[in-house]
Structure formats: structure tokens, C-alpha cells
Amino acid sequence: LVDHGVSRILTHGGAKNTGITDNFQHLKDLIEYADNRITIMPGGGVNYENVNQVVNTLGVQEVHGTKIVKI
């Protein structure tokens, strides 16, 4: 994908019936494999309750989710 100009991949890191926190190890593996050549953006299940945990655990700068801001 990098060779085709893709700069970011949005992924949940696992099956859609799993929580984002259940996929941390796979997401960490993807981030390590990407080696800053492409951004792995965690998404699907990221919300205001877990966004800090996702960012801190995975060491990412970007996430995608719904209800990230508590209103």
C-alpha cells in the first residue's frame, strides 16, 4: 500500500464483534510492522471512555471514533 501512495490505514484490528481494547496486541503488531512508513489509525469502538487508553497503550497520534467527545 505504501508503494501505491497510501499514507493511512483505518482498522479495528480484529473481528467487528470484538472490543477495540481486545485488539491491542494485534494493533501493536501492525504499528510495529508499519514502522512509520504508513499510519495505522485505530477505529471502531473508540469513544470518550476509552480514547485515552487507546492513545496511551498504542502510542498513536490519531484515532477514529464516534462519541469521542462527551456531550
C-alpha positions in Angstrom: 0.0 0.0 0.0 2.9 2.4 0.8 4.2 1.8 -2.8 0.8 3.0 -4.1 0.8 6.2 -2.1 -1.5 5.1 0.8 -0.5 7.0 3.9 -3.0 5.8 6.5 -5.0 2.6 7.2 -8.1 2.8 9.4 -8.5 -0.5 11.3 -10.3 -2.0 14.2 -7.6 -4.7 14.4 -9.9 -7.6 14.7 -13.4 -9.0 14.2 -16.2 -6.4 14.4 -17.7 -8.3 17.4 -14.6 -7.6 19.5 -13.9 -4.5 21.5 -11.1 -2.3 20.4 -9.2 -3.0 23.7 -9.3 -6.7 22.9 -7.3 -6.0 19.7 -4.5 -4.0 21.3 -1.9 -6.7 20.7 -2.7 -7.1 17.0 -2.8 -3.3 16.6 0.6 -3.0 18.3 1.9 -5.6 15.9 0.5 -3.7 12.9 2.0 -0.4 14.1 5.4 -2.1 14.6 5.3 -3.7 11.2 4.3 -0.4 9.6 7.5 1.2 11.1 6.4 4.8 10.4 6.0 4.0 6.7 2.3 4.2 7.0 -0.1 5.4 9.8 -2.2 2.7 11.4 -5.3 4.5 12.7 -7.3 2.6 15.3 -11.0 2.9 15.0 -14.3 1.2 15.6 -15.2 1.3 19.2 -13.1 4.3 20.2 -15.1 6.7 22.3 -14.7 9.2 25.1 -14.5 6.5 27.7 -11.5 4.7 26.2 -9.8 7.2 23.8 -7.0 7.9 26.4 -6.4 4.2 27.0 -6.2 3.6 23.2 -3.8 6.5 22.6 -1.6 5.7 25.6 -1.5 1.9 25.1 -0.8 2.1 21.4 1.3 5.2 21.3 -0.7 6.7 18.4 -1.3 10.3 17.4 -4.5 9.7 15.6 -7.7 7.7 16.3 -11.1 7.5 14.6 -14.3 7.0 16.5 -17.8 8.2 17.4 -18.8 9.8 20.6 -15.1 10.7 21.4 -16.3 13.9 23.0 -18.7 13.6 25.9 -21.6 16.0 25.4 
